[in-house]
Amino acid sequence: MLTIVPICGPHAPIARANPVAKLFAVIAVSTAALAAADWLTPLLLLSALAAAMPFTGIRWRPLLRRLRWLWLAAGAVAAGNAFFAAEQTGTILLSLGPMELGSESLVNGVALGLRVCVAATAGVLGFATTDPTDLADALTQQLRTSPRFTIGSLAALRMLPLLAAEWRQIITARRARGMEGGRNPLRRARLLASTMFTLLVGAMRRAGRLAAAMDARGFDSEVPRTYARVQRMRRPDWFLLAAAVVVSAAAIATSAALGVFELLV
Amino acid sequence: MLSVEFRGFTWRHAGRRAPAVADIDLRIEAGERVLLLGPSGSGKSTLLAALAGLLTTDSGEQRGEVLLDGRDAAAQRGRVGTLFQDPETQLVMARSGDDVAFGLENQAVPREAIWPRVHEALEAVGFPYPPEHPTHALSGGEQQRLALAGVLARRPELILLDEPTANLDPEGAASVRAALGEALADAAATLIVVEHRVADILNLVDRVIALGPGGVLLADGPAEAVFAEHGDTLAAQGVWVPGIPLPTAPRPAPGEPRLRGESLALTHPGADRPALAGVDFELRSGELLAVTGPNGSGKSTLALLAGGLVAPTRGKATVRGERTALHRLPANRLATRVGSVFQDPEHQFVTATVRSELAFAPHAAKWPRDRIDARVSELLERLRLDHLAEANPHTLSGGEARRLSVAGALAAAPGALLLDEPTFGQDRRTWGELVDLTAGIRDEGAAIMAVTHDRDFVEALATREIALEDGRVRSETSRC
């Protein structure tokens, strides 16, 4: 079944950290990676993330399973930027008919791919160690986001696994009716559209029932809510945030000191 | 505790011409426990929604008044607790304890008072897990008990139960009824229950109010008196009145074998034990084979494999006159061999009108035009859907949608029909219609397999029964 639960041990230091602290730590690392256009800064950040792994309590295998598509996308970014750069510069490394690959373009492409990689990995590490409920609690308590929006989204998120299960049921029910995609692209498109429609009808009804149930338990009343769990910044949370900022700055400083750093313009 | 009063209450949903309820005058005293009865569409749920303060001015038009303790109900939402029908859409949070706490947070209960009340409510409903237990891992009955804890924790003065067990299997329903009995016995609240399965809930109530079609008041009083006087009328409207016998039909002798399953087995990828561990069966024309067993015993999996809808890990299902195993057949050919009817009829609707719904499978099987037309007319008439031929399937009532899904499965004239929980959650009238319909199809020579929890359905129709347990056949009984 598709679930959105964290994939880490619950007692690891980063898993226990405040969600807002983690959110800003992820933003710090990603900003540093996205601001840099060289290859060294993202590489340093990536090793820093790897060094943080033991503190997240995440096991490598499930993490890699979550990351593989993002890294594949980063690879595609790298390859695309390297091959289709406006101008192939540096020593020509490869020549395939009209396609050429210059060494500088390769380095630039890889640098761009690495940046995507850093942002994706940091994001996945943050979310994989955070319970969505705690995140919603923290957002409403610490950042004062609207409870109606934040907790509404949380409830909607809980419905996702149900939708995935329903999708499979609908496909099976379609086969029973004599409707199947097979190899014909037109029929496949029609099947997809009609399955989507059925899923949507079901999802709308479900959303209506969920909203009624939430209202019946006083969700949209005028009274300001209280919170069953306190979410606030404690000393380790400040430390995590500071560490993220310092590491990001250090990565930029190192590559600048080595004369490699380039700012994205 | 709250007293309840409707004064000339009329409600029309936005976009509808006819009101859902009209001119209701009704008074319920504080502390009374009331069972509210009425046929589908008589506006019972509208009355509950009005009491819960869930009818907003932008969703319809109201005349008259709904009063709790003499004041407008809409302004007193916090004093009312509602348990709805569908367990899946009542839980908001990922952790069980958080879900109970949700209603208390909304009520602005101070933090230090929240957790003791959560624990107290979980205990009152006999919730068997710690508060961290994930809500998605709960069975339907457990989810419903958790939702009840969420209602009780808010200490409502008026409790509304809207068919609280209709979406549950018998085991889950029994556990919820037990929890209701325990938890409500000493709750200081007025209680209003809507429920078709009357016998199960009578010990909770001391007054029965029956509405007729259009929301008119039909009967009001103690249960015995109401059922003695109006039992037959209520049964005809769909109420499961205790003590009125259900029909049974004679069973014809079975004919030739139609559908055969050989050591059918399925293990889901990543699962540690098989969903179905090798089941053999033979289905003959003119017989109805009931497949029974507890949840997770493999009943629905058997229906999917027997219908060729999912590829088995081992074994195969075949029909007479077709050498290829069913799961390898293209869908359009499969529909001419076996018809499958799912629990949720809407999953099977693929077109925009009832008529094209019936023409779909014959058309996919490349039947000639005039044969399709003849078949569609025949089905429309036989399943009493002719007045709805141009309606959109998604707008049909529960009973109509179910008839259409059966008709759709029969359209391409398959020799075998598989039904998954055909009577699940139906009122007595629809139940009777479905039993008559199924008996007719069986007696015309179709071979039917029905997966069901419904003992009454088995008693009324089955010629044989196989009971599954842990993916295997535990016992087989003949009922001829």
Interface residues (C-beta under 8 A of the other chain):
Chain A: M1 T3 V5 D131 P132 T133 I151 L154 A155 R158 M159 P161 L162 E166 Q169 I170 T172 A173 R174 R175 A176 R177 G178 M179 E180 G182 S194 T198 V201 G202 R206 R209 L210 A212 A213 M214 D215 A216 R217 G218 F219 S221 V223 P224 R225 T226 Y227 A228 V230
Chain B: A49 A52 L54 R77 G78 V80 G81 T82 F84 D86 E88 T89 Q90 L91 V92 M93 A94 R95 D98 A101 F102 G103 L104 E105 N106 Q107 A108 V109 P110 R111 I114 W115 V118 P134 T135 H136 A147 G150 V151 R154 L304 G307 L309 V310 P330 A331 N332 L334 A335 T336 G339 S340 F342 D344 E346 H347 Q348 F349 V350 F360 A361 A364 A365 H394 G408 A409 A412
